[in-house]
Amino acid sequence: MEKFELQPVVEKAAAERGCSLVQIDLDDDNNIELTIDKEGGADLSDCEYVHRAVLAAFDRDVEDYALTVFSAGISSEEADEMLANEK
């Protein structure tokens, strides 16, 4: 997968949630890390929305990638705690 293919998909999905794309990190093994943000801070549902949009646009069986979406305002520990509290 190439960054130029990924970026418009992420920017569109982020904008649909009132967010903006902050950063795309893509390594040679197709490990993708996306960072989004919005005024007041992107929340877990914003990250999930962008994650699902990328999954819908790029077949993991064809592209063989790993995807993580981060909020500029939520640490991974905070996200884990939010997920645990949803159950």
N, C-alpha and C positions, 0 to 999 in steps of 0.2 A: 504494500500500500504506500502511496505517496502522499505527502503533506498537502499538495495542491488539490488532491481529490477529497481529502478529509475536511479541510478547512471550510469550504462553503456549507457543507452539511452541518458542521458544528455551529458555525455562525448563525445559520438559519434557525436551528433548534434553540440555541441560546436566546436569540432575539425573541422567539415566540414566548419565552418565559420572562422577558424583560431583562435578560442577562446579556453580558458580552463575553466574548472569548478573550482570555488573558494570555494563555500560553498553550502551545501544543508541543509535547515532547514525544518523539517517535524514534525508536532505536532500530538497529539493523535486524533485530529479531521480531519486529512488529509489536513491540510493547508500546502501547499508546497511553500517555498520561495527558489529560485535558484539564485545564484550570479555567473556571468561569467565575464571574462575579457580577453583582448588581448593587445598586444603591441600597443600603440597609443589609447587604450580604445575601448571597445566594444560599438557599437552604437545601436540604437533602432531596426534596421533591424536584428541585431544579436540576440537580445532578442526575437524578434518576431519569428525568425527561430527556436530557441530552444523551445519556447512556443508551436509552431505548431508541432514540433517533439514529444513532450511529449503528446499532445492531440491525435496525430495519434497512439501512442503506447499504451495508457491507456484510455479505455472507461470511461468517466466521469459518465455515468449512472451505471456502474458496480462498479467502485472504489470510487465514490462520493468524489471528492477532489476539492480543490480550488488551483489555481496555479498562482504564480507571479514570473516573471523572472526579475532580476535586473542586471544592469551593475555596476561593481565596480567603474566606472568613471562617472556615470550619476545618479543624485538624482531623486527621484520620481517627484519633482517639475519640473525639467528640462525635464523629459520624458513627463509629461503632456503638457508642453509648445510646445514640438516638435510635439506631436500629434495634438494639436490645430492648429499649423501652417501648417500641411499637408492638412487641409480641405479647 
